[in-house]
Amino acid sequence: MKIYGIKNCDSVKKTIKYLKDANLEYDFVDFKLEAVDEKKITSWLKQCKLEKLFNARSTTYRTLKLKEQNLSDTDKISLMAKENLLIKRPVIEFDGKVMVGFDKKELDKNL
């Protein structure tokens, strides 16, 4: 299992606590230390919608003033690859599946 995100994100912290409490092993990939490329993002998008993965509420989104731009889906994917902090966190990979965000009910059901 891999958890993608940043250490100071509350949703990532909740996910890691959940996994530790459940004695589940995981590898953590910090977006600030290890960039995720467009190929990886595209593979995630086979299992989740772009609206779920693209974080339009992030500080990075506001800082880059992306709301004023008319971004296509391709633009959003390219931007996420360049600015990983535009990816909603955490992204959880397990057993060939992908989950985005912390959702205790989904974790209980799937893990």
C-alpha positions as CSV (number, residue, x, y, z in Angstrom):
1,M,0.0,0.0,0.0
2,K,1.2,3.5,-0.9
3,I,0.0,6.8,0.6
4,Y,0.7,9.9,-1.5
5,G,0.5,13.3,0.0
6,I,2.3,15.8,2.3
7,K,3.1,15.2,5.9
8,N,1.4,18.3,7.3
9,C,-1.9,17.7,5.5
10,D,-4.7,16.9,8.0
11,S,-6.3,14.3,5.8
12,V,-3.0,12.5,5.3
13,K,-2.4,12.6,9.1
14,K,-5.9,11.0,9.6
15,T,-5.2,8.3,7.0
16,I,-1.8,7.4,8.5
17,K,-3.3,7.3,12.0
18,Y,-6.1,5.0,10.7
19,L,-3.5,2.7,9.1
20,K,-1.3,2.6,12.2
21,D,-4.3,1.9,14.5
22,A,-5.3,-1.0,12.1
23,N,-1.7,-2.3,12.1
24,L,-1.6,-1.9,8.3
25,E,1.8,-1.4,6.6
26,Y,2.2,1.3,4.0
27,D,4.9,3.3,2.2
28,F,4.5,7.1,2.3
29,V,5.4,9.2,-0.8
30,D,5.8,12.9,0.0
31,F,4.9,15.1,-2.9
32,K,7.4,17.7,-1.7
33,L,10.3,15.2,-1.9
34,E,9.2,12.8,-4.7
35,A,7.3,14.2,-7.7
36,V,4.5,12.2,-9.3
37,D,4.5,12.4,-13.1
38,E,1.7,12.6,-15.6
39,K,1.9,8.9,-16.3
40,K,1.1,8.1,-12.7
41,I,-1.7,10.7,-12.6
42,T,-3.2,9.3,-15.7
43,S,-3.2,5.8,-14.2
44,W,-5.1,7.1,-11.2
45,L,-7.6,8.8,-13.4
46,K,-8.6,5.4,-14.8
47,Q,-10.2,4.7,-11.4
48,C,-11.3,8.1,-10.2
49,K,-12.7,11.2,-11.7
50,L,-10.6,14.3,-12.5
51,E,-12.9,16.4,-10.3
52,K,-12.0,14.1,-7.3
53,L,-8.2,14.2,-7.9
54,F,-7.8,17.9,-8.9
55,N,-7.7,20.0,-5.8
56,A,-9.4,23.3,-6.7
57,R,-9.5,24.3,-3.0
58,S,-5.7,24.2,-2.5
59,T,-3.5,27.1,-1.6
60,T,-1.5,26.3,-4.8
61,Y,-4.7,26.6,-6.9
62,R,-5.4,30.1,-5.4
63,T,-1.8,31.2,-5.6
64,L,-1.6,30.3,-9.3
65,K,-4.9,32.1,-9.8
66,L,-6.2,29.1,-11.7
67,K,-9.9,30.0,-11.1
68,E,-9.6,32.8,-13.6
69,Q,-8.3,30.4,-16.3
70,N,-10.5,28.3,-18.4
71,L,-8.6,25.0,-17.8
72,S,-9.2,21.9,-20.0
73,D,-8.9,18.5,-18.5
74,T,-5.6,18.1,-20.3
75,D,-4.4,21.4,-18.7
76,K,-5.4,20.2,-15.2
77,I,-3.5,16.9,-15.7
78,S,-0.4,18.7,-16.9
79,L,-0.6,21.2,-14.0
80,M,-0.9,18.4,-11.4
81,A,2.2,16.8,-12.8
82,K,4.1,20.1,-12.5
83,E,2.5,21.1,-9.2
84,N,1.8,18.0,-7.2
85,L,0.2,20.1,-4.5
86,L,-2.8,20.5,-6.9
87,I,-3.5,16.8,-6.3
88,K,-6.1,16.1,-3.6
89,R,-4.6,14.3,-0.7
90,P,-4.1,11.6,0.3
91,V,-4.1,9.3,-2.7
92,I,-4.1,5.7,-1.5
93,E,-3.0,2.8,-3.8
94,F,-3.7,-0.7,-2.6
95,D,-4.5,-4.0,-4.3
96,G,-4.6,-2.3,-7.7
97,K,-7.2,0.2,-6.5
98,V,-7.0,3.9,-5.9
99,M,-8.8,6.0,-3.3
100,V,-8.6,9.8,-3.0
101,G,-9.1,11.7,0.2
102,F,-9.7,10.4,3.8
103,D,-13.0,8.6,4.1
104,K,-13.2,6.3,7.1
105,K,-16.2,4.4,5.8
106,E,-14.5,3.7,2.5
107,L,-11.3,2.6,4.2
108,D,-13.3,0.3,6.5
109,K,-15.0,-1.2,3.5
110,N,-11.9,-1.6,1.3
111,L,-9.0,-2.4,3.6
